[in-house]
């Protein structure tokens, strides 16, 4: 039986931006911007490309807690420094990904990297929240630093471009990030005229965010930079053709069919688990981190 095309549900413009701290000017595509099915991806904050002026005191967001999910930070321009209450720290440079499993609880802060802050310049990044299933909500916190140089790369035929596989699998090429539920996260870097074909299960929730360029989807609909393409759960095949040099962030994953209770930086299954998270945070059980 011939596989069916996964049709476009909507091409969504970036919602009005808001500031997270003073360092991240983000468009929230979901869950607040648009009510779309994207589980296991719970949130997508997109910092469209902007220019930051030089300053000595780095912009950013101060100490805040997380529990019950993972944050995935992808940098395209600029550089982000981070610290947490487990003693981890690092810098995410363009092309790099930081995959943080908050799990049972962690305190975290993120800032523009010091040298970038002093020079200023173009800044563009994405943060995803990836839900954890109930059985893994209280897993121990951990980090996966996925450097651009470590990513699995799949070269497309005829110089069409390449797919950077962050997590999941593309044409037998597996990404370095481990996940708790099945999902795919790719950067498709396409040259003008280049085509790529994806094959995801019909049941997987799937979306593209166009980071750069203009792309024709399934030979028909056109999406441009800073737009989100949401797909129906009606087929498996997607064709993307770059009308100019383009970058697409591809998200596709098996939904987590469990209730969600969310309050601020806590993502759990039941309201009483949210209350427990607040109590644990107030009692200092997430550790300590200097402002």
Legacy VTK file of the C-alpha trace (Angstrom):
# vtk DataFile Version 3.0
C-alpha trace
ASCII
DATASET POLYDATA
POINTS 291 float
0.000 0.000 0.000
1.396 3.379 -0.994
2.202 5.721 1.901
0.030 8.788 2.192
1.230 12.385 2.366
1.086 14.091 5.741
-0.914 17.180 4.820
-0.411 20.686 6.161
-2.884 21.659 8.878
-1.797 25.311 9.053
1.073 27.687 8.337
1.282 29.900 11.406
2.811 33.358 11.716
4.949 34.131 14.749
2.770 35.392 17.625
3.584 38.756 19.204
6.900 38.534 21.088
7.462 38.859 24.812
10.614 39.127 26.891
11.924 36.316 29.080
14.197 38.163 31.475
15.976 40.886 29.529
17.904 38.573 27.194
15.360 36.536 25.268
12.722 38.075 22.995
10.555 35.106 22.162
7.504 34.219 20.107
5.576 31.432 21.829
4.106 29.266 19.070
2.608 26.832 21.576
0.962 26.229 23.960
-0.089 29.903 24.358
0.317 31.227 20.823
-1.649 28.478 19.104
-3.657 25.564 20.503
-2.135 22.805 18.390
-1.368 19.175 19.134
2.420 18.830 19.390
2.934 16.401 22.306
5.540 15.285 23.407
6.676 18.866 22.664
4.849 21.041 25.205
6.293 24.503 24.484
8.143 26.248 21.683
9.721 29.642 22.408
11.367 31.081 19.302
13.794 33.986 19.577
13.654 35.227 15.970
16.871 36.809 14.751
17.454 40.226 16.293
20.471 42.437 16.933
21.556 43.057 20.506
23.721 46.095 21.277
27.010 45.616 23.107
26.998 45.848 26.890
29.258 44.764 29.740
26.535 43.286 31.952
25.167 40.197 30.149
21.438 40.072 29.512
19.575 36.947 30.519
17.133 35.321 32.884
17.898 34.741 36.556
17.546 31.667 38.738
14.346 29.678 38.142
13.233 26.096 38.857
12.089 23.289 36.552
10.464 19.914 37.237
8.806 17.200 35.167
10.152 17.850 31.677
13.234 18.575 29.552
14.426 21.854 28.064
16.121 21.753 24.671
18.023 24.916 23.731
19.234 25.363 20.141
21.389 28.357 19.198
21.624 29.666 15.623
23.275 33.076 16.250
24.931 34.415 19.395
25.971 32.380 22.429
24.211 31.389 25.657
25.897 30.615 28.996
24.090 28.516 31.595
24.507 27.383 35.207
22.487 25.071 37.437
22.144 23.920 41.029
23.795 20.549 40.259
27.061 22.333 39.461
26.771 22.120 35.694
27.689 25.051 33.483
28.601 25.627 29.877
28.241 27.724 26.737
25.961 26.955 23.799
27.461 28.303 20.564
25.813 28.547 17.123
24.863 25.085 15.903
25.037 23.585 19.403
22.195 22.085 21.422
21.806 21.748 25.174
19.394 19.040 26.299
18.586 19.422 29.994
16.488 16.846 31.804
15.024 18.732 34.757
13.287 15.601 36.027
12.805 15.701 39.799
13.926 19.310 39.997
16.731 21.725 39.273
17.483 25.447 39.519
18.778 27.042 36.348
19.859 30.397 34.900
20.750 31.445 31.356
22.604 34.485 30.088
24.204 35.849 26.951
27.771 34.585 26.922
30.185 37.252 28.204
32.203 37.868 25.021
29.079 37.932 22.841
27.503 40.391 25.257
30.505 42.731 25.066
30.494 42.709 21.253
26.754 42.472 20.623
25.370 41.217 17.342
22.852 38.827 15.835
21.016 36.552 18.260
18.676 33.705 17.307
17.689 30.626 19.280
14.896 28.232 20.212
13.887 26.617 23.458
11.623 23.587 23.478
10.004 21.955 26.475
9.767 18.205 25.977
7.283 16.502 28.283
8.302 13.449 30.300
5.943 10.501 30.810
4.584 10.054 34.334
6.971 7.200 35.121
9.981 9.450 34.348
8.802 12.785 35.806
11.005 12.371 38.892
14.071 11.012 37.133
17.436 12.424 38.220
18.407 15.687 36.489
21.025 15.387 33.746
22.567 17.245 30.816
23.358 16.275 27.275
25.670 18.745 25.549
25.230 18.150 21.823
27.967 20.053 20.034
27.483 20.838 16.360
30.610 18.807 15.596
29.106 15.752 17.344
25.771 15.756 15.515
24.976 12.940 13.166
24.741 14.327 9.631
22.942 12.897 6.619
24.077 14.299 3.265
21.298 14.657 0.717
21.772 13.650 -2.912
22.720 16.112 -5.675
24.128 18.732 -3.285
20.648 19.438 -1.928
22.014 20.014 1.574
22.304 18.045 4.781
20.203 16.928 7.737
21.664 17.370 11.211
20.128 14.657 13.378
19.938 15.907 16.971
17.637 13.140 18.238
15.822 10.266 16.605
16.699 8.823 13.230
16.838 9.971 9.608
17.555 7.467 6.822
19.261 5.142 9.271
21.399 7.933 10.781
20.792 8.223 14.535
21.201 11.416 16.549
23.345 11.607 19.699
20.651 12.833 22.130
18.823 10.164 24.124
15.093 10.620 24.732
12.532 9.104 27.089
9.859 8.702 24.392
10.199 8.298 20.601
10.833 11.621 18.866
12.801 13.169 16.039
14.543 16.540 16.101
16.497 17.616 13.011
17.995 20.727 11.444
17.478 20.471 7.688
19.966 22.802 5.996
18.861 22.979 2.370
20.507 24.669 -0.572
18.331 26.565 -3.070
16.421 24.037 -5.151
17.271 21.229 -2.760
14.580 18.728 -1.834
14.212 16.449 1.178
11.680 13.747 1.973
10.662 12.787 5.498
8.712 9.731 6.578
7.154 9.897 10.061
4.373 7.698 11.484
0.916 9.164 10.875
0.286 9.179 14.634
3.342 11.373 15.356
2.660 15.057 15.953
4.818 16.938 13.452
5.802 20.543 12.779
8.466 22.602 11.005
9.749 25.993 12.042
11.434 27.844 9.197
14.615 29.337 10.677
15.843 30.865 7.406
14.666 31.062 3.824
11.502 29.959 2.019
10.286 26.402 1.599
7.612 24.727 -0.543
5.831 21.943 1.324
4.405 18.914 -0.522
4.770 20.730 -3.834
2.074 23.231 -2.964
2.190 25.460 0.116
4.946 27.966 0.813
6.315 28.782 4.263
8.866 31.488 4.957
11.290 32.408 7.725
9.775 32.659 11.225
6.652 30.665 10.308
5.572 27.339 11.812
4.141 24.582 9.635
1.773 22.255 11.491
0.819 18.903 9.966
-2.265 16.720 10.263
-2.071 13.168 11.632
-3.302 11.753 8.324
-0.229 10.360 6.582
3.503 9.845 6.840
5.351 11.433 3.903
6.446 15.078 3.654
8.348 16.759 0.816
10.176 20.029 1.434
11.836 22.048 -1.355
14.019 25.068 -0.624
13.114 28.065 -2.806
16.274 29.732 -1.477
18.957 28.605 0.965
16.927 27.543 3.984
17.092 26.035 7.456
14.154 24.052 8.852
13.884 22.772 12.409
11.908 19.532 12.150
9.925 18.238 15.157
8.072 14.932 15.138
7.183 12.682 18.043
4.889 10.085 19.510
2.251 11.801 21.665
2.264 11.182 25.420
-1.367 10.320 26.126
-1.481 11.387 29.777
-3.145 14.254 31.655
-1.113 17.457 32.048
-0.996 19.836 34.993
1.212 22.859 34.384
2.053 25.818 36.558
4.890 28.128 35.532
8.075 26.052 35.287
6.475 22.834 36.570
4.945 20.264 34.195
3.278 17.345 35.931
0.199 15.100 35.591
-1.944 16.086 38.604
-2.638 19.340 40.485
-1.403 17.782 43.738
1.955 17.089 42.058
2.194 20.787 41.182
1.536 21.668 44.817
4.231 19.201 45.873
6.687 20.802 43.426
5.956 24.254 44.867
6.421 22.942 48.412
9.676 21.196 47.522
10.985 24.323 45.815
10.060 26.507 48.791
11.807 24.041 51.121
15.038 24.267 49.130
14.894 20.731 47.751
15.916 21.889 44.270
19.346 22.896 45.578
20.996 26.300 45.608
22.253 28.591 42.869
23.722 32.089 43.149
21.762 34.813 41.387
LINES 1 292
291 0 1 2 3 4 5 6 7 8 9 10 11 12 13 14 15 16 17 18 19 20 21 22 23 24 25 26 27 28 29 30 31 32 33 34 35 36 37 38 39 40 41 42 43 44 45 46 47 48 49 50 51 52 53 54 55 56 57 58 59 60 61 62 63 64 65 66 67 68 69 70 71 72 73 74 75 76 77 78 79 80 81 82 83 84 85 86 87 88 89 90 91 92 93 94 95 96 97 98 99 100 101 102 103 104 105 106 107 108 109 110 111 112 113 114 115 116 117 118 119 120 121 122 123 124 125 126 127 128 129 130 131 132 133 134 135 136 137 138 139 140 141 142 143 144 145 146 147 148 149 150 151 152 153 154 155 156 157 158 159 160 161 162 163 164 165 166 167 168 169 170 171 172 173 174 175 176 177 178 179 180 181 182 183 184 185 186 187 188 189 190 191 192 193 194 195 196 197 198 199 200 201 202 203 204 205 206 207 208 209 210 211 212 213 214 215 216 217 218 219 220 221 222 223 224 225 226 227 228 229 230 231 232 233 234 235 236 237 238 239 240 241 242 243 244 245 246 247 248 249 250 251 252 253 254 255 256 257 258 259 260 261 262 263 264 265 266 267 268 269 270 271 272 273 274 275 276 277 278 279 280 281 282 283 284 285 286 287 288 289 290
